[in-house]
Amino acid sequence: MVDTVLDSIEEIFFELDLKPEIFVLSQIHPLNLEHVIKSVQLTKKLYTVEEDSAFAGFGAEVTAQVCEALKGEFVCARVASLPVAIASAKSLESEILTNKNQIIKMIKDSLS
């Protein structure tokens, strides 16, 4: 998943003139969001990307904790895989799992 995000960053930078910060949260508990919260305070934006489905996912938990900590307004959006069983065919799997195009579209949509 990190590779997918990194692949999308170059296009986001050149197309939208944005320089995203990437946080790879590898420890689930306790969840340390100190650096994420500081970044959201400065940028007023939070985008989460996950390979799981969005409903009750990790991105939702991160967003909720940041909201509780900041108690302010900021743009947030998340992208996740489609809420279906993951196909065994590679061509279908790549359409279901989170991909570069979904990430770029999410950021573009949130800015318009």
Accessible surface in RSA format (square Angstrom, percent):
REM  Atomic radii and reference values for relative SASA: ProtOr
REM  Chains: A
REM  Algorithm: Lee & Richards
REM  Probe-radius: 1.40
REM  Slices: 20
REM RES _ NUM      All-atoms   Total-Side   Main-Chain    Non-polar    All polar
REM                ABS   REL    ABS   REL    ABS   REL    ABS   REL    ABS   REL
RES MET A   1    69.04  35.8  31.22  20.7  37.82  90.0  31.38  26.7  37.66  49.9
RES VAL A   2    61.56  40.5  59.11  53.5   2.45   5.9  60.48  52.6   1.07   2.9
RES ASP A   3   106.51  74.6 104.50 104.0   2.01   4.7  31.09  73.2  75.42  75.2
RES THR A   4    32.96  23.4  30.39  30.8   2.57   6.1   8.74  11.7  24.23  36.6
RES VAL A   5    21.09  13.9  21.09  19.1   0.00   0.0  21.09  18.3   0.00   0.0
RES LEU A   6    92.24  51.4  81.63  58.4  10.62  26.7  81.89  57.5  10.35  27.9
RES ASP A   7    86.83  60.8  76.31  75.9  10.53  24.9  15.65  36.8  71.19  71.0
RES SER A   8     0.00   0.0   0.00   0.0   0.00   0.0   0.00   0.0   0.00   0.0
RES ILE A   9    37.25  21.2  37.25  27.7   0.00   0.0  37.25  26.8   0.00   0.0
RES GLU A  10   113.62  65.2 108.37  82.0   5.25  12.5  35.06  67.8  78.56  64.1
RES GLU A  11    56.47  32.4  50.74  38.4   5.73  13.6  20.79  40.2  35.68  29.1
RES ILE A  12     0.41   0.2   0.14   0.1   0.27   0.7   0.41   0.3   0.00   0.0
RES PHE A  13    88.15  44.1  86.14  53.4   2.02   5.3  86.14  52.2   2.02   5.8
RES PHE A  14   146.35  73.2 116.47  72.1  29.88  77.8 119.00  72.1  27.35  78.3
RES GLU A  15    90.75  52.1  55.61  42.1  35.14  83.7  37.66  72.9  53.08  43.3
RES LEU A  16    49.80  27.7  29.42  21.0  20.38  51.2  34.63  24.3  15.17  40.8
RES ASP A  17   120.72  84.6 101.76 101.3  18.96  44.8  30.51  71.8  90.21  90.0
RES LEU A  18    50.14  27.9  48.39  34.6   1.74   4.4  50.14  35.2   0.00   0.0
RES LYS A  19   179.09  87.4 153.02  93.9  26.07  62.1  97.34  87.6  81.75  87.1
RES PRO A  20    45.00  32.8  19.77  18.0  25.23  91.7  31.19  25.8  13.81  85.8
RES GLU A  21   106.83  61.3  77.62  58.7  29.20  69.5  41.11  79.5  65.72  53.7
RES ILE A  22    65.49  37.3  33.03  24.6  32.46  78.2  35.70  25.7  29.79  80.8
RES PHE A  23    77.43  38.7  50.38  31.2  27.05  70.4  53.56  32.5  23.87  68.3
RES VAL A  24    90.76  59.7  62.22  56.3  28.55  68.8  65.70  57.1  25.07  68.0
RES LEU A  25    53.47  29.8  29.45  21.1  24.02  60.4  32.32  22.7  21.15  56.9
RES SER A  26   105.58  89.2  68.60  91.6  36.98  85.2  43.57  92.8  62.01  86.9
RES GLN A  27   106.45  59.5  98.37  71.9   8.08  19.2  40.27  85.7  66.19  50.2
RES ILE A  28   126.81  72.2 117.58  87.6   9.23  22.2 117.58  84.7   9.23  25.0
RES HIS A  29   160.40  87.7 140.03  97.3  20.36  52.1  93.01  95.9  67.39  78.4
RES PRO A  30    90.48  65.9  88.26  80.5   2.22   8.1  89.06  73.5   1.42   8.8
RES LEU A  31    30.85  17.2   9.08   6.5  21.77  54.7   9.08   6.4  21.77  58.6
RES ASN A  32   102.24  70.5  83.70  80.9  18.54  44.6  34.89  84.0  67.35  65.1
RES LEU A  33     8.89   4.9   4.03   2.9   4.86  12.2   4.10   2.9   4.79  12.9
RES GLU A  34    88.51  50.8  79.93  60.5   8.58  20.4  30.54  59.1  57.97  47.3
RES HIS A  35   115.94  63.4 112.44  78.2   3.51   9.0  70.83  73.0  45.11  52.5
RES VAL A  36     8.26   5.4   8.26   7.5   0.00   0.0   8.26   7.2   0.00   0.0
RES ILE A  37    35.09  20.0  35.09  26.1   0.00   0.0  35.09  25.3   0.00   0.0
RES LYS A  38   108.01  52.7 107.06  65.7   0.95   2.3  70.48  63.4  37.53  40.0
RES SER A  39    13.74  11.6  10.20  13.6   3.53   8.1   5.23  11.1   8.51  11.9
RES VAL A  40     2.45   1.6   2.27   2.1   0.18   0.4   2.27   2.0   0.18   0.5
RES GLN A  41    93.15  52.1  82.74  60.5  10.41  24.8  20.30  43.2  72.85  55.3
RES LEU A  42   154.62  86.1 124.45  89.0  30.16  75.8 126.66  89.0  27.95  75.2
RES THR A  43    62.96  44.8  47.86  48.5  15.10  36.0  53.05  71.3   9.91  15.0
RES LYS A  44   114.09  55.7 113.83  69.8   0.27   0.6  74.62  67.2  39.47  42.0
RES LYS A  45    68.72  33.5  61.49  37.7   7.23  17.2  20.91  18.8  47.81  50.9
RES LEU A  46    15.23   8.5  12.66   9.1   2.57   6.5  15.07  10.6   0.16   0.4
RES TYR A  47    53.23  24.9  28.91  16.4  24.32  63.3  28.91  21.7  24.32  30.0
RES THR A  48    14.41  10.2  10.81  11.0   3.60   8.6  14.41  19.4   0.00   0.0
RES VAL A  49    39.40  25.9  12.89  11.7  26.51  63.9  12.89  11.2  26.51  71.9
RES GLU A  50    15.96   9.2  13.21  10.0   2.75   6.6  14.82  28.7   1.14   0.9
RES GLU A  51    83.08  47.7  75.46  57.1   7.62  18.1  20.22  39.1  62.86  51.3
RES ASP A  52    96.73  67.8  87.42  87.0   9.30  22.0  27.84  65.5  68.89  68.7
RES SER A  53    35.81  30.3  33.41  44.6   2.40   5.5  12.21  26.0  23.60  33.1
RES ALA A  54    33.94  31.2  31.58  48.7   2.36   5.4  31.58  44.5   2.36   6.2
RES PHE A  55   179.21  89.7 164.18 101.7  15.03  39.1 167.73 101.7  11.48  32.8
RES ALA A  56    85.95  79.0  42.14  65.0  43.81  99.7  54.90  77.3  31.05  82.3
RES GLY A  57    10.04  12.4   0.00   N/A  10.04  12.4   6.86  18.8   3.18   7.1
RES PHE A  58    67.98  34.0  59.00  36.5   8.98  23.4  63.16  38.3   4.82  13.8
RES GLY A  59     2.09   2.6   0.00   N/A   2.09   2.6   2.04   5.6   0.04   0.1
RES ALA A  60    30.91  28.4  24.00  37.0   6.91  15.7  26.94  37.9   3.97  10.5
RES GLU A  61    81.51  46.8  78.92  59.7   2.59   6.2  29.74  57.5  51.77  42.3
RES VAL A  62     5.81   3.8   5.81   5.3   0.00   0.0   5.81   5.0   0.00   0.0
RES THR A  63    24.87  17.7  24.87  25.2   0.00   0.0  22.04  29.6   2.83   4.3
RES ALA A  64    45.49  41.8  37.82  58.4   7.67  17.4  44.85  63.2   0.63   1.7
RES GLN A  65    59.31  33.2  55.53  40.6   3.78   9.0  16.42  35.0  42.88  32.5
RES VAL A  66     0.00   0.0   0.00   0.0   0.00   0.0   0.00   0.0   0.00   0.0
RES CYS A  67    56.40  42.7  50.47  56.3   5.92  13.9  22.04  55.8  34.36  37.0
RES GLU A  68   120.17  69.0 110.70  83.7   9.48  22.6  50.58  97.8  69.60  56.8
RES ALA A  69    55.54  51.1  20.42  31.5  35.13  79.9  30.90  43.5  24.65  65.3
RES LEU A  70    37.73  21.0  15.09  10.8  22.64  56.9  16.64  11.7  21.09  56.8
RES LYS A  71   176.94  86.3 136.25  83.6  40.68  96.9 115.33 103.8  61.61  65.6
RES GLY A  72    46.82  57.7   0.00   N/A  46.82  57.7  31.21  85.7  15.61  35.0
RES GLU A  73   164.98  94.7 145.95 110.4  19.03  45.3  63.75 123.3 101.23  82.7
RES PHE A  74    33.82  16.9   5.39   3.3  28.44  74.0  11.74   7.1  22.09  63.2
RES VAL A  75    61.78  40.7  56.24  50.9   5.54  13.4  61.78  53.7   0.00   0.0
RES CYS A  76    59.04  44.7  35.51  39.6  23.54  55.3   1.23   3.1  57.82  62.3
RES ALA A  77    26.78  24.6  15.55  24.0  11.24  25.6  25.70  36.2   1.08   2.9
RES ARG A  78   101.56  42.6  78.07  39.8  23.49  55.9  16.15  22.1  85.41  51.8
RES VAL A  79    15.14  10.0  12.19  11.0   2.95   7.1  15.14  13.2   0.00   0.0
RES ALA A  80    12.35  11.4   0.58   0.9  11.77  26.8   0.58   0.8  11.77  31.2
RES SER A  81     8.81   7.4   4.12   5.5   4.69  10.8   4.12   8.8   4.69   6.6
RES LEU A  82    83.35  46.4  79.77  57.1   3.57   9.0  80.32  56.4   3.03   8.1
RES PRO A  83   114.43  83.4  86.11  78.5  28.32 102.9  91.99  76.0  22.44 139.5
RES VAL A  84    86.54  56.9  64.44  58.3  22.10  53.3  74.60  64.8  11.94  32.4
RES ALA A  85    93.37  85.8  66.09 102.0  27.28  62.1  77.83 109.6  15.54  41.2
RES ILE A  86   100.77  57.3  73.35  54.6  27.42  66.1  73.36  52.8  27.41  74.4
RES ALA A  87    24.50  22.5  12.66  19.5  11.84  26.9  22.52  31.7   1.98   5.2
RES SER A  88   121.49 102.7  83.04 110.8  38.46  88.6  55.36 117.9  66.13  92.6
RES ALA A  89    46.49  42.7  36.35  56.1  10.14  23.1  45.85  64.6   0.65   1.7
RES LYS A  90   154.01  75.1 146.37  89.8   7.64  18.2 106.63  96.0  47.38  50.5
RES SER A  91    83.40  70.5  68.54  91.5  14.86  34.2  56.44 120.2  26.96  37.8
RES LEU A  92   101.78  56.7 101.70  72.8   0.09   0.2 101.70  71.4   0.09   0.2
RES GLU A  93    41.70  23.9  41.70  31.5   0.00   0.0   0.98   1.9  40.72  33.2
RES SER A  94    58.60  49.5  48.16  64.3  10.44  24.1  43.97  93.6  14.63  20.5
RES GLU A  95   115.99  66.6 110.08  83.3   5.91  14.1  35.43  68.5  80.56  65.8
RES ILE A  96    19.47  11.1  19.47  14.5   0.00   0.0  19.47  14.0   0.00   0.0
RES LEU A  97    29.93  16.7  29.80  21.3   0.13   0.3  29.80  20.9   0.13   0.4
RES THR A  98     7.22   5.1   0.00   0.0   7.22  17.2   0.00   0.0   7.22  10.9
RES ASN A  99    40.22  27.7  39.46  38.1   0.76   1.8  24.38  58.7  15.84  15.3
RES LYS A 100    76.01  37.1  74.65  45.8   1.36   3.2  32.22  29.0  43.79  46.6
RES ASN A 101   113.64  78.4 108.05 104.4   5.58  13.4  28.44  68.5  85.19  82.3
RES GLN A 102    43.81  24.5  38.55  28.2   5.26  12.5  24.95  53.1  18.85  14.3
RES ILE A 103     3.03   1.7   3.03   2.3   0.00   0.0   3.03   2.2   0.00   0.0
RES ILE A 104     9.57   5.4   9.57   7.1   0.00   0.0   9.57   6.9   0.00   0.0
RES LYS A 105   128.83  62.9 125.80  77.2   3.03   7.2  97.83  88.1  31.00  33.0
RES MET A 106    20.11  10.4  11.50   7.6   8.61  20.5  18.58  15.8   1.53   2.0
RES ILE A 107     9.21   5.2   9.21   6.9   0.00   0.0   9.21   6.6   0.00   0.0
RES LYS A 108    79.98  39.0  73.35  45.0   6.62  15.8  40.42  36.4  39.56  42.1
RES ASP A 109    76.25  53.4  63.28  63.0  12.97  30.7  26.95  63.4  49.29  49.2
RES SER A 110    33.12  28.0   5.55   7.4  27.57  63.5  17.18  36.6  15.94  22.3
RES LEU A 111    74.31  41.4  39.75  28.4  34.56  86.9  42.72  30.0  31.59  85.0
RES SER A 112   128.30 108.4  61.87  82.6  66.43 153.0  78.66 167.5  49.64  69.5
END  Absolute sums over single chains surface
CHAIN  1 A     7517.5       6075.7       1441.8       4464.4       3053.1
END  Absolute sums over all chains
TOTAL          7517.5       6075.7       1441.8       4464.4       3053.1
